[in-house]
Amino acid sequence: MQSKVAAVTMVREDLFFLRAWLHHYGEVLGRENCYIVNHGRGEAVADLAAGCNIIGIPGDPHKNFDMKRWRLLNNLVMGLRSYYDHVIVGDVDELVVVDPAKGKNLLDYLWDAPIRRVLTPLGLEVIHRIDLEPEAVGERILGPRRHVRLAPHYSKPCVISAGTKIARGGHFTQYGKLIAPDDLYLFHLKFCDFPEYVEAMNRRNKVTGDLGTSVKDTAIGRHWFAEARGEDRAVFEAFADLEMVEGFDMAPYRARMQDTFRPRGDTGFYEFDRPEYELQFELPERFFGIF
């Protein structure tokens, strides 16, 4: 039974994304090494995640939800580091993947990786090209969905084997070196399926609606608010307008991360530029079926 690598997330009702998270981390790391904070103690979450380490917490809405969430995740990650070499932390719709061309899965890759570091995978957002991909996703997402756009906002320092603090949202740490391996990616799934996107946004808008507050008055991402949502189908139709890049060479984008890595003011955290690339790529077939 492996005790090298653990994965940690927090979830409330997002069963579609949790299922993908469990397919990926549960199968590769073993469910006994998966830690799920069950926000609101949902029975469906607990049933789906059977065999994982489930931490139930109260689900009362709170305007500082994201701040509280990352305070909990920070301390959980630092505690688990005493028992695991590497701890992967992120939202339930974020999955860290090793390029299959490496010939290793995530556990094998991290088994051989040095410790006392923070790894930052390159962020790729899986997009549902509704003009090209009419089929529904089944047990696996990649395959039915085969397009990604560059998403520097999701190039997160999320594979932790050093003592450090993670900023709210998981976008920055206080680790003073950028290690962004060529073979490591973070896939963000928010836009991977149009029907699931609509359902998820309805749930999140209800949470912020129940608070009776606005974007300015909370520590919750603005994407949770109805006022910042936009028209759903138009969001997905616009993916067709992104420039299609031939091939799958991500070296220039990792180089940009390295070139712009710097302290984030006087906060103690570090950052790099996160430009809005209007680019999309078709995933090589070797990625199909990973999750």
DANOR-V613339 format. One line per field, one symbol per residue. psi: psi as a letter, one per 40 degrees, with the letter a starting at -180 (. if undefined). A space follows every 50 residues. Layout:
psi = ???
This chain:
psi = hifdhiihihihegdddddddddcdddddhdeehhhhghefhddddddeh eihhhhiiehihdfdddddddddddddddddeeidhhhiiiefhhhihhd edeiaddddddeiiafihhgihhhhhihgeeegeiiibdidhcdheiiih gddegigehheihihhiheediiehfhhhgidehihhhedfehddddddd dddddddddddfaiddeifiideehddedahddddddeddehhhhiafhe dddddddddehiigbfeeiiiiigighfiiihhideehed.
